[in-house]
Amino acid sequence: FVRAVVPNQADAEDIVQDVAIVLWKKFAQFESQRDLDGDFLAWSLQTARLKIKSFLRTQRAERVRFSAVLVDHLAEVASEPAYLGSDLQAAFEHCIGRLSDSDRKLLLARYEPGASVAAIADRLSRPVQTIYSRLKRSRQKLLGCIERQLGKEASQ
């Protein structure tokens, strides 16, 4: 959920660590009050939502800002059983394996910590725009496959 809203992996990891610290420090309070009907997942997502909103408020120099409404919507989606279930993970693993080696390697390289499109383009001796185009096509292939996989599982 955090990574869906905060695209920079280092920032997302910092937020997840901050959330973990808050959850750890306030767990006794959660246990005693049974916030949100004792639903630990809901409590965790609410804590993450608040941390993300705080982070986004402090990021004045960022080009892309997400509204509070979008953050709330993503939190709701993230708490749905289909999102949290192993179906999505299984579909992803199946589909990433079906991509061509070059598509899979490109996607994995892009999401390495600290990776940038410019660095990948440099390493592959390709124009940056070419890498963006290949990433877009690879993501579309992956998404299409995942949607088909999840559609198959829903109809069974």
DAZI-V868527 format. One line per field, one symbol per residue. ss: DSSP state (H for helix, E for strand, L for the rest). phi: phi as a letter, one per 20 degrees, with the letter a starting at -180 (. if undefined). Layout:
BEGIN
ss: ???
phi: ???
END
This chain:
BEGIN
ss: LHHHHLLLHHHHHHHHHHHHHHHHHLHHHHHHHLHHHHLHHHHHHHHHHHHHHHHHHHLLLLLLLLLHHHHHHHHHHHLLHHHHLHHHHHHHHHHHHHLLHHHHHHHHHHLLLLLLHHHHHHHHLLLHHHHHHHHHHHHHHHHHHHHHHHHHHHHL
phi: .fffedffgffffffffffffffffdffffffdlgllmefffffffffgffffffffeefeffdceffffgfffffffefgffeffgffffffffffeffgfffffffffefgmfcffffgffelcfgfffgfffffffffffgffffffffffee
END
